[in-house]
Amino acid sequence: MRCFLTRLFVFAVMLLSAVPAMAAEEAAGGGSNGIIAIATALAVAIAAFGGGIGQGNAVNGAMQGIARNPGASGKIMTNMIIGLAMIESLVIYGLVIAFMLLGKMG
């Protein structure tokens, strides 16, 4: 747990240290392409991470349900596939937002 908190702290410091650099670029008359690029990367990364966690939990629950009641495997698999499609649609929304942000660059 301590290692995780240390890594989280280092990540936060690195992320926050980039903000003044972006502000200096803006003050010098530069564009906001750097901030948009970071936002695009974060949109896709967070969507993919959350989708992966959700899909893993869904498959885990379905496999446990099938192991407990093999006779209901057809209904469980159907509901699992529908749930996975819903989770994946949320990841695709993140990708669409990333493309919209990339359209703002220029």
N, C-alpha and C positions, 0 to 999 in steps of 0.2 A: 504494500500500500504506500509505503514511504517513497519507493522508487517512482510510482505513478505520480504522486504529488510533486516530486522534484521535476519530472519531465513536463508536467502540466505548467509548473511555474516557469521553467525555461522557455516553453512555447509561448506563454503569455508575454514574457519579457521581449522575446524576439518579435512578436506580432506588434506590440506597442512601440517598439523602437523604430519600426518602419513608418509610423504615422508622422513624426516630425519631418522625415525625409520627403514624404509625399506633400506635406504642407509647404515645405520650402520650394518644391518644384512648382506648385500652384502659384506661390507668390512671385516666382520668377517669370511667370507667364506661360508655363508649360500646361499641357492638357491634363485631364483627369484619367488618362488611359491606364495608369498604374493602378489606381483605385478600382476602376472597372474590371481590370484583369484579376485583381485579388477577389473581388466580389463574385466574379464568374467562377473562379476556381473553388471558392468556398461553397457556392450554391451546388455545384456538381458533387463536391466531396461530401458535404453533409447529407445530401439526398442519397448518394450511393451507400454511405455508411449506415444511415438509418434504415434504408431498404434492405441491406444485407443482414442487419440484426433482426429486423422484422421477419424476413423470409426464413432465417435460421430458426427463429422461435416457432414459426408456423409449421415448418417441416418437423421439428422436434415434437411438437404437440400431436401432429397427425400420426407420426410413427409410433408414439406411445399409445395413442388411441387404437391403432391397428393391432399393436401387440397385445393389448388387453381384450380386444373384441375383434378377432379376425373376420367375423361374419359381416361386420359393418364397414369393411374396407372400401367398398365401392362408394358409399355415401361420404365417407371421410375424405377419400381422394378427390372426389368432385368438389367438395367444399374447400379443400385445401388449394386446389388449382384456381378456383375463383378468388380466394383470398390472396394468393400469390399474384394474380393479375391485378388486383386492386393495389397491392403494395407496389408493384412495378409501375403502375400508372403514376403514383406519387413521385417516383424517381424520374420518370419521363417529364413530369411538370418541372422538376428542378433543372433538367436539361433544357427545356424550353425557356425557362427564365435565364439560363446562361446564354442562350442564343440571343435573347432579347437584349441582354446587357452588352453582348459583343456588337450588336447593331448600333449601340450608342457610341462606340469608339469611333474615332475618326478625326 
